[in-house]
Amino acid sequence: MQPFTYERPADVAAALAAIGKPGAKFLGGGTNLLDLMKVDAETPQHLVDVSRLPLAQISDEEGGLRIGATVTNSDLAGDPRVRERYPVLSRAVLNGASGQLRNQATTGGNLLQRTRCYYFYDPSMPCNKRVPGSGCSALKGYNRIHAVLGASDACIAVHPSDMAVALAVLDAEVEVQSASGQRRIKIADFHRLPEAAPEKDTILGNGELITAVILPPAPPGGQIYRKVRDRASYDFALVSVAAVVETEGDRIRSARIAMGGVAHKPWRAFEAERRLAGAVLSDDAFAAAGEAAVKGAVGRGHNDFKIPLAARTVARALTDAAAQKKA
Ligand code: SF4
């Protein structure tokens, strides 16, 4: 690990001032950044610990919820309002990591965790995300866990967060603050596709701090988070699906679908959602939506299995969400 300096500011203003120092980086719960520093995949010169900022409240706001950036994953998943109104979010967070990690990891940090691509963690291997322009070892290497949607020839990594997939299906917004003011970013726009610059995971600007995640009022319908992983204990998703389905009689009134483990960002399947609106409630409709959700997917060899797996997981999640018949 490279030497670094450390400070723990008491308020947001002090944190924003501190991040201007050379080589500075925000530190949340540290459950990902410290691992990356241990293998020199991240080498900040200065850490600005924001985990104790007074941003650990969950409050009612505009019919939805405002989740402070330092709310731990445990507190988020266990909040009665989240469990009652946004069960897809609570289930996604509970599926994301062990209890010890959930107690430490923060809401803001969860959104900023980096890919678990093996080559990103190995400084002896080329990786465009770690060293821009060095190449992508996964393209011709072992790519079982990699992307099948939205990838580029520069990077085929996937975003690892379960929480972000649920936030995508809920149309959440991310509130950020910098020295020049505050703004809100739709979660769909927050994470980027790799294109030619995979070193940037999000559209955050220099010095911008996540201060909260805003949940709009809960959508009508049943909510489900379904995750497929190699190990039944804790592991990153091979494929995950967050689904919300509203039904009326024998018809599907509306549906929302977000997928994890398949792209560089949580992937909303808008075309599949459009096809379901007004369709007759049936296994065939959900199977067709699953196929639509993976339209255009490209396998790289070891990860070819993800394409049919994602289609089937979407169909299953939609079936389960519809069965809940929550008004
Ligand atoms: Fe690096 Fe992305 Fe290629 Fe993995 S997939 S080696 S993170 S460039």
Residues whose N, C-alpha, C, O or C-beta is under 5 A from the ligand:
A	BS01	SF4	C117 Y119 F120 P126 C127 N128 K129 G135 C136 S137 A138 A154 C155 I156 A157
